[in-house]
Amino acid sequence: MRITIFCKVIDNLGDAGIAWRLARQLGARGHAVCLLIDDRATLQRLQEPVRRQALATAADAPIDIITWRDDDDALAQADADLWLETFACGYGVSVLPALAKRRHPPRLINIDHLSAEDWVGQYHGLPSPHPATGLHQTYWLPGYGTDSGGLLREPELLLQHRLWRSDAPGQERFLRALGLERQPDELLVTLFCYPDAALQGLLATLYERPSHLLILGPGGDAAVGNILAAPPQSGRRHGACHLHRLPLLHHQDYDRLLGLADFNIVRGEDSWVRAQWAARPLLWQAYVQAEGAHLEKLEAWLQAQPMPESARALHRRFNSGITPDTAAWQEIFAQSSTLAAAAGAWRDHLSQQSDLVSRLLHHLDDA
């Protein structure tokens, strides 16, 4: 099948990251994939490995990547069997009318944003006829239930996480390739959040520990880096706290880092999903939406999975712009084994379901 994926990078990295994962997974299943993207520079940041790449990754299936400049670029893909529009990016004013004149236009599916809210199952998969052209577009809603569009997950991902965690020498080599030396008693925290994240309580807690390792990144914002680089308000020095700024990593390297960490702070959608597959304790910073819609999205996710109430409370405060105090963080780190067990149970529950690409291809076969 010939598939074209349409992506417009609004801000940050998630749009490009998810489109690239989707393209890679469809290509790996033998389909001819073209990714039409308006910001190729952002995609290139995600494709390129770090200077000292930690993993020898398998070669991706060939994917045709085209810079999306205007409607003509979109219409050049009219012979494809399937168009996948990511996050309602649109095709261009003249595209759908021109497409409607074709005898055999491609099928149109809009891959929307992920949510755990109840309405996802009610609206997933519904057709939406275009009022002017009559073309039918299906809305594909990723989610956590069997009645949703599912989650992106490579077939080999969970096995890879098990192998990575059981390979202690490999872990040491991997971290060393990233320029990191981890001592046996060090706490490994990954941090990938938005610049307005309330981090002061976390830092104060880490400064209290006798030995700890805090990683900023990969790809952390400069504003977050400035917060971490400043000493605590009380005037205490960083002490044994080691701050490391990592560049953006190859997708597989980032997955491995998430799986080896003691605690992951993630944001948006792509890193949030990857952290859940890594099955380690996490804190999610949702992308802020108008009228607090992101808090409803957060609450739906919190209620869907097993998690101590202290962890739910931390998520609510963190996403409301209220800085969690040191007591809240200390309680979280004291419950690390409970949090890890809950994360593992959630991952195991999700792994019983088919992934997004499998559901998508099954839907196309049945139609």
Residue pairs with C-beta under 8 A, 6 or more apart in sequence:
1 31
1 32
1 81
1 82
1 364
2 31
2 32
2 34
2 79
2 80
2 81
2 82
3 26
3 31
3 32
3 33
3 34
3 80
3 81
3 82
3 83
3 84
4 33
4 34
4 35
4 36
4 77
4 80
4 82
4 83
4 84
4 106
5 19
5 22
5 23
5 26
5 33
5 34
5 35
5 36
5 84
5 86
6 36
6 68
6 74
6 83
6 84
6 85
6 86
6 89
6 91
7 15
7 16
7 19
7 35
7 36
7 37
7 38
7 68
7 86
7 89
8 15
8 37
8 38
8 39
8 68
8 86
8 87
8 89
8 90
9 15
9 16
9 37
9 38
9 39
9 42
9 43
10 87
12 268
12 287
13 42
13 45
13 46
13 219
13 248
13 268
13 270
14 268
14 269
14 270
14 271
14 287
15 86
15 87
15 89
16 37
16 39
16 42
16 43
16 46
17 46
17 251
17 270
18 86
18 111
18 152
18 269
18 270
19 35
19 37
19 43
19 86
20 35
20 43
20 46
20 47
20 251
21 152
21 251
21 270
22 84
22 86
22 111
22 152
22 356
22 357
23 33
23 35
23 63
24 60
24 61
24 63
24 251
25 152
25 154
25 357
26 33
26 357
27 33
27 60
27 61
27 62
27 63
28 60
28 61
28 154
29 357
29 361
30 61
32 64
33 61
33 63
33 64
34 63
34 64
34 65
34 66
34 77
34 80
35 43
35 63
35 64
35 65
35 66
36 66
36 68
36 73
36 74
36 77
37 43
37 65
37 66
37 67
37 68
38 67
38 68
38 69
40 65
40 67
43 65
45 219
45 248
46 248
46 251
47 250
48 250
49 57
49 249
49 250
49 253
50 178
50 246
50 247
50 248
50 249
50 250
50 253
52 177
52 178
52 179
53 177
53 250
53 253
54 173
54 174
54 175
54 177
54 178
54 249
54 253
54 256
55 174
55 250
55 252
55 253
55 256
57 250
57 252
57 253
66 73
67 73
68 74
70 92
71 91
71 92
71 93
71 94
71 95
71 98
74 91
74 92
74 95
75 94
75 95
75 98
75 99
77 83
77 106
78 98
78 99
78 102
78 105
78 106
79 106
80 106
81 106
81 107
82 106
82 107
82 109
82 364
83 91
83 106
83 107
83 108
83 109
84 109
84 110
84 111
85 91
85 108
85 109
85 110
85 111
85 137
86 110
86 111
87 111
87 112
87 113
88 110
88 112
91 99
96 130
96 132
96 133
96 135
97 132
97 133
99 105
99 106
99 133
99 135
100 130
100 133
100 134
100 135
105 135
107 138
107 364
107 367
108 135
108 136
108 137
108 138
109 137
109 138
109 139
109 140
109 360
110 128
110 137
110 138
110 139
110 140
111 140
111 142
111 149
112 139
112 140
112 141
112 142
112 149
113 142
113 269
114 142
114 143
114 151
114 269
114 272
114 273
115 141
115 142
115 143
115 297
115 300
115 301
116 143
116 144
116 297
116 300
116 301
116 303
116 304
117 296
117 297
117 300
118 300
120 141
120 142
120 143
120 145
120 147
120 148
121 143
121 145
121 147
121 148
123 139
123 141
124 139
124 140
124 141
124 143
124 147
124 148
124 149
125 138
125 139
125 140
125 141
125 149
125 363
126 138
126 139
127 136
127 137
127 138
128 136
128 137
128 138
128 139
129 135
129 136
129 137
130 136
130 137
138 363
140 149
140 360
141 148
141 149
142 148
142 149
142 150
142 151
142 152
142 356
143 149
143 150
143 151
144 151
144 301
144 304
144 350
146 353
149 356
149 359
149 360
150 353
150 354
150 355
150 356
150 358
150 359
151 273
151 276
151 350
151 353
151 355
151 356
152 273
152 355
152 356
152 357
153 277
153 351
153 355
153 356
154 355
155 355
157 255
157 277
158 277
158 347
158 351
160 252
160 255
160 256
161 255
161 259
161 277
161 278
161 279
164 170
164 171
164 174
164 256
164 259
164 260
165 171
165 259
165 260
171 260
172 182
174 253
174 256
174 257
174 260
175 181
175 182
175 260
178 246
178 253
178 257
179 244
180 213
180 215
180 244
182 188
182 213
183 211
183 213
185 210
185 211
186 211
186 212
186 213
186 242
187 206
187 209
187 211
187 212
187 213
187 214
187 262
187 263
187 333
188 213
188 215
188 260
188 261
188 262
188 263
189 202
189 206
189 212
189 213
189 214
189 215
189 261
189 262
189 263
189 264
189 265
190 215
190 217
190 218
190 257
190 258
190 261
190 263
190 264
190 265
190 266
191 199
191 214
191 215
191 216
191 217
191 220
191 224
191 228
191 265
192 217
192 218
192 219
192 220
192 264
192 265
192 266
192 267
192 271
193 199
193 220
193 221
193 224
193 265
193 266
193 267
193 285
194 221
194 224
194 267
194 285
194 287
194 288
195 221
195 222
195 223
195 224
196 223
196 321
197 224
197 227
197 265
197 267
197 285
197 318
198 317
198 318
198 321
198 322
198 323
198 324
199 224
199 227
199 228
199 323
200 227
200 232
200 233
200 323
201 323
201 324
201 325
201 326
201 328
201 329
202 265
202 324
202 329
203 214
203 228
203 232
203 241
204 232
204 234
204 326
204 329
205 326
205 329
205 330
205 333
206 212
206 214
206 241
207 232
207 236
207 238
207 239
207 241
208 326
208 330
209 240
209 241
210 240
211 240
212 240
212 241
212 242
213 241
213 242
213 244
214 228
214 241
214 242
214 243
214 244
215 243
215 244
215 246
215 257
215 261
216 224
216 225
216 228
216 243
216 244
216 245
216 246
217 244
217 245
217 246
217 247
217 248
218 246
218 247
218 248
218 249
218 254
218 257
219 246
219 247
219 248
219 249
220 245
220 246
225 245
228 243
229 243
231 237
231 238
249 257
254 271
254 274
255 274
255 277
255 278
258 264
258 266
258 271
258 274
258 275
258 278
258 280
259 278
259 279
259 280
261 278
261 280
262 280
262 281
262 336
263 280
263 281
263 282
263 283
263 332
263 333
263 336
264 275
264 278
264 280
264 281
264 282
264 283
265 282
265 283
265 285
266 272
266 274
266 275
266 282
266 283
266 284
266 285
267 284
267 285
267 286
267 287
268 285
268 286
268 287
269 287
272 282
272 284
275 282
275 284
276 282
276 343
276 346
276 347
276 350
277 347
277 350
278 347
279 340
279 343
279 344
279 346
279 347
279 348
280 340
280 343
281 311
281 332
281 336
281 339
281 340
281 343
282 343
283 311
283 314
283 315
283 318
284 298
284 301
284 315
284 319
285 318
285 319
286 294
286 295
286 297
286 298
286 319
287 294
288 294
289 297
294 319
295 316
295 319
295 320
298 315
298 316
298 319
299 316
302 312
302 315
302 316
305 342
305 346
305 349
306 342
306 345
306 346
307 339
307 342
307 346
308 335
308 338
308 339
308 342
310 328
310 331
310 332
310 335
311 332
311 335
311 339
311 342
313 328
314 324
314 328
314 329
314 332
317 323
317 324
317 328
318 324
332 339
354 362
